[in-house]
Amino acid sequence: METMEPNLVFGPIAPFINDSTVEEIWINSPERIFVARAGKSQLTNLVLSAEAVRELVDRALLWSGRRLDVSQPFVDARLPDGSRLHVVIPEITAEHWAVNIRKHLLHHISLKELATRGVMTPEIATQLKEAVRSGLNILVSGGTQAGKTTLLNALTSEVPLTQRVITIEEVFELHPNNPDLVQMQTRGPNLQGEGEIPLRKLIKEALRMRPSRIIVGEVREAEALDLLIALNSGLPGMGTIHANSARDAITKLQTLPLLAGENISHKFIAPTVASAIDIVVQVSLASDGTRRIVEISRVTGRYENDRAEIENVWQWDGEEYLKGLGSIS
């Protein structure tokens, strides 16, 4: 099924799917259905039956080929329009099916366009553009819905057109505007518990595909080790990570490789991170729904006490950007 008619698939929530101002839809219970507009959540007056919720999920999953049952009680799937569907069912949830649909609204948004929306200044947009084109390794950090994927997509689209880009994601969300592009996503196990393809496997496969750049949609677990090794070998790349600050992002990136359990120690990770990452860009979602870059830090390449050292380049103080001691170039 190459196309998906929202009215047929989503039925009663189709108006929210078709509404360009709605960023995300989530169902906590048949009587508690929320949407997000401009970064703010709103409780709708829509009430469904439990059966209607299950039916719309079943219809949506027909296209993705992913399964949802007692043995696999949660699913993360991409819909044909690029939106992301996530579902968790009882007994993992207390009573009701929990459904999230994150709509993919921003296609090919450039750094310049993000600057006009107030995400950053034109000066910062120019500096980030030059950082990408010069092959610096960039880590985009932030919380949920802060705009990490949107910014990563814009950064990826600044990669020179002559370069081959390989993207690796759990579920396809990136839509970079690159002519030489290969996109890969993970796959869960089948009913027999076989056939799983994790991010770590995809990163290793990507290295055999003659990449000029490697882009990892989100670094969450042990795949951080494989990414760091790839970046440390001279292959430029970018990715995102959940963290509250640039410093926290670097600390987390130093911790995640330990999950690989392959005789990895902090004494190995600290210098690897210090040499593999160049720039950390922190994005944030404010209480008023505004998304903005709030911090940019440069990894100096030095480390002390098993911690990579960073310098502040730009800091948002609530009203304007303050220039730090570091520089992006």
C-alpha positions in Angstrom: 0.0 0.0 0.0 1.9 3.1 -1.3 -0.7 5.7 -0.4 -2.8 6.2 2.6 -6.1 8.0 2.7 -6.3 9.7 6.1 -10.1 9.7 6.2 -10.2 6.0 5.6 -7.3 5.0 7.9 -7.9 7.4 10.9 -11.6 7.8 10.7 -12.7 10.1 13.6 -9.2 11.6 14.2 -8.7 12.3 10.5 -9.6 16.0 11.0 -6.6 16.3 13.2 -4.4 14.5 10.7 -5.6 16.9 8.0 -5.2 20.0 10.2 -1.8 21.6 9.3 -1.6 23.4 12.6 -1.7 20.1 14.6 1.8 18.8 15.3 1.0 15.7 17.3 -2.0 13.6 18.4 -2.0 11.3 21.4 -4.7 9.1 22.9 -4.4 8.3 26.6 -7.8 6.6 26.7 -10.8 6.7 24.4 -12.1 9.7 26.4 -8.8 11.6 26.7 -7.5 12.6 23.3 -5.0 15.4 23.0 -3.4 17.4 20.2 -0.4 19.7 20.2 -0.4 23.0 18.4 2.6 25.4 18.4 4.2 23.3 21.0 1.2 23.4 23.4 -1.0 20.5 24.3 -4.8 20.7 24.1 -7.5 18.3 25.3 -10.0 17.7 22.5 -13.7 17.1 22.9 -13.5 13.9 20.8 -14.6 10.7 22.6 -14.1 7.3 21.0 -14.7 3.7 21.9 -11.9 1.3 22.9 -12.7 -0.7 19.7 -12.4 2.4 17.5 -9.0 3.1 18.9 -7.8 -0.4 18.2 -9.3 -0.4 14.7 -7.5 2.8 13.7 -4.2 1.5 14.9 -4.7 -1.8 13.0 -5.4 0.1 9.8 -2.4 2.4 10.3 -0.1 -0.6 10.9 -1.2 -2.4 7.7 1.1 -0.1 5.7 4.1 -0.3 8.1 4.4 -4.1 8.2 5.1 -3.9 12.0 3.2 -6.0 14.5 1.5 -5.3 17.8 0.4 -8.1 20.2 1.0 -9.5 23.6 4.5 -10.7 22.8 5.3 -7.3 21.2 3.2 -4.9 23.3 4.7 -1.7 21.8 5.4 -0.6 18.3 7.2 2.3 16.6 6.2 2.7 12.9 6.4 5.2 10.1 3.4 6.2 8.1 3.5 6.9 4.4 3.4 10.7 4.9 6.5 10.5 7.1 4.5 10.7 10.4 5.5 8.5 13.3 3.1 6.2 15.1 3.9 4.8 18.5 1.5 2.5 20.4 1.7 0.7 23.8 -0.9 -1.7 24.9 -1.9 -3.4 28.2 -0.4 -4.9 30.3 2.4 -2.5 29.7 -0.1 0.3 30.1 -2.5 0.2 33.1 -5.7 -0.1 31.1 -6.0 1.6 27.7 -4.1 1.6 24.5 -1.7 4.6 24.4 -1.3 6.0 21.0 1.0 8.8 19.7 1.1 10.1 16.2 3.8 12.7 15.6 3.1 14.4 12.3 5.9 15.2 9.9 5.1 18.8 9.1 8.5 20.4 8.2 9.9 19.1 5.0 13.2 20.5 3.7 13.2 23.5 6.2 16.5 25.2 5.7 18.7 26.8 8.4 17.8 30.2 6.8 14.1 29.4 7.2 14.6 28.3 10.8 16.4 31.6 11.5 13.4 33.5 10.1 11.2 31.5 12.5 13.3 32.6 15.5 15.0 29.3 16.1 18.4 31.0 15.8 19.9 34.2 14.4 21.0 34.6 10.7 24.6 34.8 12.0 24.3 31.4 13.8 22.6 29.9 10.8 25.5 30.9 8.6 28.0 29.6 11.1 26.2 26.2 11.3 26.0 26.0 7.5 29.8 26.5 7.3 30.4 24.0 10.1 28.4 21.3 8.1 30.2 22.1 4.8 33.6 22.0 6.4 32.8 18.5 7.8 32.5 19.2 11.5 30.8 16.5 13.6 27.7 18.0 15.1 25.5 16.6 18.0 22.0 18.1 18.3 20.8 17.8 21.9 17.5 18.6 23.6 14.3 17.3 25.1 11.2 15.7 23.5 9.6 17.9 20.9 12.3 20.5 21.1 13.0 20.4 17.4 16.0 18.1 17.3 15.0 16.2 14.2 13.9 19.4 12.3 17.3 21.0 13.0 19.2 17.8 12.1 17.2 17.6 8.8 18.2 21.2 8.0 21.8 20.6 8.9 21.9 17.5 6.7 20.5 19.4 3.8 23.6 21.7 3.9 25.9 18.8 3.1 27.6 19.5 -0.2 25.7 17.9 -3.1 28.7 15.9 -4.3 28.8 13.9 -1.0 27.0 10.6 -0.3 24.8 10.7 2.8 23.7 7.6 4.7 21.0 8.2 7.4 20.2 5.6 10.1 17.1 5.8 12.2 14.8 3.7 14.3 11.9 4.9 12.2 12.2 7.1 9.2 11.7 10.8 10.2 14.5 12.6 8.3 13.8 14.0 4.9 17.0 15.6 3.9 17.2 17.2 0.4 20.4 15.4 -0.8 20.7 13.9 -4.3 23.1 11.0 -3.2 21.1 9.7 -0.3 20.5 6.3 1.3 18.1 6.0 4.2 18.0 2.9 6.5 15.8 2.1 9.6 15.9 -0.6 12.2 13.7 -3.7 12.2 12.2 -5.5 15.2 12.2 -9.3 15.6 9.6 -11.5 14.1 7.2 -13.8 16.0 10.0 -16.3 16.5 12.3 -13.6 18.0 14.5 -13.6 14.9 15.4 -11.1 12.2 16.0 -8.0 14.4 18.2 -5.3 12.9 19.4 -2.8 15.5 21.1 0.6 15.0 24.5 -0.9 15.8 24.2 -3.3 12.8 23.1 -0.5 10.5 26.0 1.8 11.5 28.4 -1.0 10.7 26.7 -1.7 7.4 26.7 2.0 6.5 30.5 2.1 6.7 30.6 -0.5 3.9 28.5 1.8 1.6 31.1 4.4 0.8 29.5 7.2 2.8 30.8 10.8 2.8 28.6 11.5 5.8 26.7 9.3 8.3 23.7 10.7 10.1 22.1 8.9 13.1 18.6 10.1 13.9 18.9 9.5 17.6 21.7 8.0 19.8 20.1 6.2 22.7 22.1 3.1 23.6 25.2 1.1 22.8 25.2 2.3 19.2 26.9 5.4 20.6 30.1 3.3 20.6 29.9 2.4 16.9 29.1 6.0 16.0 32.1 7.4 17.9 34.4 4.9 16.4 33.1 5.8 12.9 33.5 9.6 13.6 36.9 9.1 15.1 38.1 7.3 11.9 37.7 10.5 10.0 34.1 10.0 8.6 32.1 13.2 9.2 28.7 12.8 10.8 25.8 14.1 12.8 23.2 12.9 15.2 20.8 13.8 18.0 20.6 12.9 21.7 18.2 13.5 24.6 19.9 15.8 27.1 19.2 19.0 29.1 22.4 20.8 28.2 25.5 20.6 26.0 27.5 19.4 29.0 24.9 16.7 29.8 24.9 15.6 26.1 28.6 15.0 26.2 28.4 13.2 29.6 25.6 11.0 28.2 27.6 10.3 25.1 30.5 9.2 27.3 28.1 6.9 29.3 26.1 5.2 26.5 29.1 3.3 25.0 29.5 1.5 28.3 26.3 -0.4 27.5 28.1 -2.2 24.8 29.9 -4.2 27.5 32.9 -4.9 25.3 35.6 -4.1 27.9 34.9 -0.4 27.3 36.1 2.0 30.0 35.8 5.8 30.7 39.6 6.1 30.0 38.9 5.0 26.4 35.6 6.9 25.9 36.7 10.3 27.1 39.5 10.9 24.6 37.3 9.3 21.9 34.5 11.7 22.5 36.9 14.6 22.8 38.2 13.9 19.3 35.1 12.7 17.6 32.6 15.5 18.4 33.2 19.1 17.3 29.9 21.0 18.1 27.0 20.4 20.4 23.8 22.4 19.6 21.2 22.5 22.4 17.6 23.1 21.4 14.7 23.8 23.7 10.9 24.0 23.7 9.8 26.9 25.9 6.5 27.0 27.9 5.0 29.2 25.3 5.7 26.7 22.5 8.7 28.5 21.1 11.5 26.3 19.8 15.0 27.8 19.9 18.6 27.0 20.0 19.6 27.9 23.5 23.2 26.9 23.6 26.1 26.0 21.2 29.3 24.6 22.6 32.5 23.6 21.0 34.3 20.4 22.1 37.9 21.5 22.4 39.5 18.2 21.8 41.0 18.2 25.3 39.9 16.1 28.3 40.6 16.0 32.0 39.6 13.6 34.7 37.9 11.4 32.1 35.7 14.2 30.9 35.8 15.9 27.5 36.2 19.6 27.7 33.7 22.0 26.1 33.7 25.8 25.5 30.6 27.9 25.2 30.1 29.6 21.8 26.6 31.0 22.0 24.2 31.2 25.0 20.5 32.3 24.9 19.8 34.4 28.0 16.1 34.7 27.5 16.3 37.9 25.4 19.4 37.7 23.3 22.4 35.5 22.4 25.5 36.1 24.3 28.9 35.2 22.7 31.1 32.8 24.6 34.8 32.2 24.4 34.7 29.4 21.9 34.0 29.5 18.2 32.3 27.1 15.8 35.0 27.3 13.1 
